[in-house]
Amino acid sequence: MSTENNPELSALRTQVFAMLVALVVLAMCLTVYLYRQASMEGKQLAQAGKVIASYNQEQPAIINLLNELVAYGQTHPDFTRTVLRKYGLGGAKPTSSTNSR
């Protein structure tokens, strides 16, 4: 019994081949999609590294500003009640840089 004479087997063979081609195309599309996602994440990671480096560079200036605000608040109680407590600085002096790495 040959496959050329049996139309059912020939149709089944054609269908399996079509499904195999569709599977290969789908796998290629998924590979391209995942590659693009990985390259975009790499770029975003580089940008995040720049932002973190900038923050770490500016952190002493920020802490100095907070220290000056707290010192000002110690001599001006209205400023302490309204501004410093609103932003959670209520009187605690941020004297050192605390890096949570």
C-alpha positions as YAML, in Angstrom:
chain: A
units: angstrom
residues:
- id: 1
  name: MET
  ca: [0.00, 0.00, 0.00]
- id: 2
  name: SER
  ca: [1.71, 3.20, -1.12]
- id: 3
  name: THR
  ca: [0.99, 6.72, 0.09]
- id: 4
  name: GLU
  ca: [0.43, 8.07, -3.44]
- id: 5
  name: ASN
  ca: [-2.54, 5.76, -3.87]
- id: 6
  name: ASN
  ca: [-4.12, 6.53, -0.50]
- id: 7
  name: PRO
  ca: [-5.54, 10.06, -0.46]
- id: 8
  name: GLU
  ca: [-6.09, 10.03, 3.32]
- id: 9
  name: LEU
  ca: [-2.41, 9.38, 4.05]
- id: 10
  name: SER
  ca: [-1.35, 11.97, 1.48]
- id: 11
  name: ALA
  ca: [-3.66, 14.58, 3.06]
- id: 12
  name: LEU
  ca: [-2.37, 13.68, 6.52]
- id: 13
  name: ARG
  ca: [1.25, 14.03, 5.36]
- id: 14
  name: THR
  ca: [0.48, 17.45, 3.85]
- id: 15
  name: GLN
  ca: [-1.25, 18.57, 7.02]
- id: 16
  name: VAL
  ca: [1.64, 17.45, 9.24]
- id: 17
  name: PHE
  ca: [4.12, 19.25, 6.97]
- id: 18
  name: ALA
  ca: [2.03, 22.45, 7.10]
- id: 19
  name: MET
  ca: [1.85, 22.26, 10.89]
- id: 20
  name: LEU
  ca: [5.63, 21.75, 11.05]
- id: 21
  name: VAL
  ca: [6.22, 24.83, 8.89]
- id: 22
  name: ALA
  ca: [3.80, 26.84, 11.06]
- id: 23
  name: LEU
  ca: [5.65, 25.69, 14.19]
- id: 24
  name: VAL
  ca: [9.02, 26.75, 12.76]
- id: 25
  name: VAL
  ca: [7.63, 30.18, 11.78]
- id: 26
  name: LEU
  ca: [6.10, 30.62, 15.23]
- id: 27
  name: ALA
  ca: [9.39, 29.66, 16.91]
- id: 28
  name: MET
  ca: [11.27, 32.19, 14.77]
- id: 29
  name: CYS
  ca: [8.79, 34.96, 15.61]
- id: 30
  name: LEU
  ca: [9.11, 34.16, 19.32]
- id: 31
  name: THR
  ca: [12.90, 34.22, 19.06]
- id: 32
  name: VAL
  ca: [12.88, 37.64, 17.36]
- id: 33
  name: TYR
  ca: [10.44, 39.01, 19.95]
- id: 34
  name: LEU
  ca: [12.51, 37.77, 22.88]
- id: 35
  name: TYR
  ca: [15.71, 39.12, 21.32]
- id: 36
  name: ARG
  ca: [14.16, 42.58, 20.93]
- id: 37
  name: GLN
  ca: [12.89, 42.50, 24.52]
- id: 38
  name: ALA
  ca: [16.34, 41.54, 25.82]
- id: 39
  name: SER
  ca: [18.06, 44.30, 23.85]
- id: 40
  name: MET
  ca: [15.55, 46.91, 25.10]
- id: 41
  name: GLU
  ca: [16.04, 45.73, 28.68]
- id: 42
  name: GLY
  ca: [19.79, 46.04, 28.26]
- id: 43
  name: LYS
  ca: [19.40, 49.66, 27.13]
- id: 44
  name: GLN
  ca: [17.04, 50.42, 30.01]
- id: 45
  name: LEU
  ca: [19.48, 48.83, 32.45]
- id: 46
  name: ALA
  ca: [22.26, 51.08, 31.17]
- id: 47
  name: GLN
  ca: [20.03, 54.14, 31.59]
- id: 48
  name: ALA
  ca: [19.09, 53.07, 35.11]
- id: 49
  name: GLY
  ca: [22.76, 52.71, 35.95]
- id: 50
  name: LYS
  ca: [23.35, 56.31, 34.84]
- id: 51
  name: VAL
  ca: [20.45, 57.54, 36.99]
- id: 52
  name: ILE
  ca: [21.74, 55.65, 40.02]
- id: 53
  name: ALA
  ca: [25.26, 56.98, 39.49]
- id: 54
  name: SER
  ca: [23.89, 60.53, 39.24]
- id: 55
  name: TYR
  ca: [21.89, 60.03, 42.43]
- id: 56
  name: ASN
  ca: [24.92, 58.69, 44.28]
- id: 57
  name: GLN
  ca: [26.96, 61.66, 43.07]
- id: 58
  name: GLU
  ca: [24.31, 64.18, 44.23]
- id: 59
  name: GLN
  ca: [23.48, 62.43, 47.50]
- id: 60
  name: PRO
  ca: [25.88, 64.50, 49.69]
- id: 61
  name: ALA
  ca: [24.33, 67.73, 48.40]
- id: 62
  name: ILE
  ca: [20.83, 66.41, 49.13]
- id: 63
  name: ILE
  ca: [21.82, 65.39, 52.66]
- id: 64
  name: ASN
  ca: [23.42, 68.81, 53.20]
- id: 65
  name: LEU
  ca: [20.19, 70.50, 52.09]
- id: 66
  name: LEU
  ca: [18.14, 68.32, 54.45]
- id: 67
  name: ASN
  ca: [20.50, 69.12, 57.32]
- id: 68
  name: GLU
  ca: [20.12, 72.84, 56.61]
- id: 69
  name: LEU
  ca: [16.34, 72.52, 56.49]
- id: 70
  name: VAL
  ca: [16.28, 70.71, 59.83]
- id: 71
  name: ALA
  ca: [18.60, 73.32, 61.34]
- id: 72
  name: TYR
  ca: [16.33, 76.08, 60.07]
- id: 73
  name: GLY
  ca: [13.33, 74.21, 61.48]
- id: 74
  name: GLN
  ca: [14.93, 74.12, 64.93]
- id: 75
  name: THR
  ca: [14.91, 77.91, 65.06]
- id: 76
  name: HIS
  ca: [11.53, 78.32, 63.35]
- id: 77
  name: PRO
  ca: [8.87, 76.04, 64.93]
- id: 78
  name: ASP
  ca: [6.20, 77.00, 62.38]
- id: 79
  name: PHE
  ca: [8.40, 75.67, 59.59]
- id: 80
  name: THR
  ca: [8.89, 72.46, 61.54]
- id: 81
  name: ARG
  ca: [5.16, 72.00, 62.13]
- id: 82
  name: THR
  ca: [4.13, 72.60, 58.56]
- id: 83
  name: VAL
  ca: [6.88, 71.62, 56.16]
- id: 84
  name: LEU
  ca: [9.24, 69.24, 57.94]
- id: 85
  name: ARG
  ca: [6.54, 67.07, 59.52]
- id: 86
  name: LYS
  ca: [4.60, 66.98, 56.27]
- id: 87
  name: TYR
  ca: [7.61, 65.41, 54.54]
- id: 88
  name: GLY
  ca: [8.63, 63.19, 57.44]
- id: 89
  name: LEU
  ca: [11.64, 65.17, 58.61]
- id: 90
  name: GLY
  ca: [9.94, 66.29, 61.83]
- id: 91
  name: GLY
  ca: [13.13, 66.88, 63.77]
- id: 92
  name: ALA
  ca: [15.23, 63.84, 62.99]
- id: 93
  name: LYS
  ca: [18.48, 65.08, 61.53]
- id: 94
  name: PRO
  ca: [19.73, 63.14, 58.49]
- id: 95
  name: THR
  ca: [23.40, 63.41, 59.36]
- id: 96
  name: SER
  ca: [24.85, 60.48, 57.44]
- id: 97
  name: SER
  ca: [24.28, 58.93, 54.07]
- id: 98
  name: THR
  ca: [22.57, 55.57, 54.41]
- id: 99
  name: ASN
  ca: [23.05, 53.53, 51.27]
- id: 100
  name: SER
  ca: [20.81, 50.49, 51.25]
- id: 101
  name: ARG
  ca: [22.57, 48.31, 48.72]
...
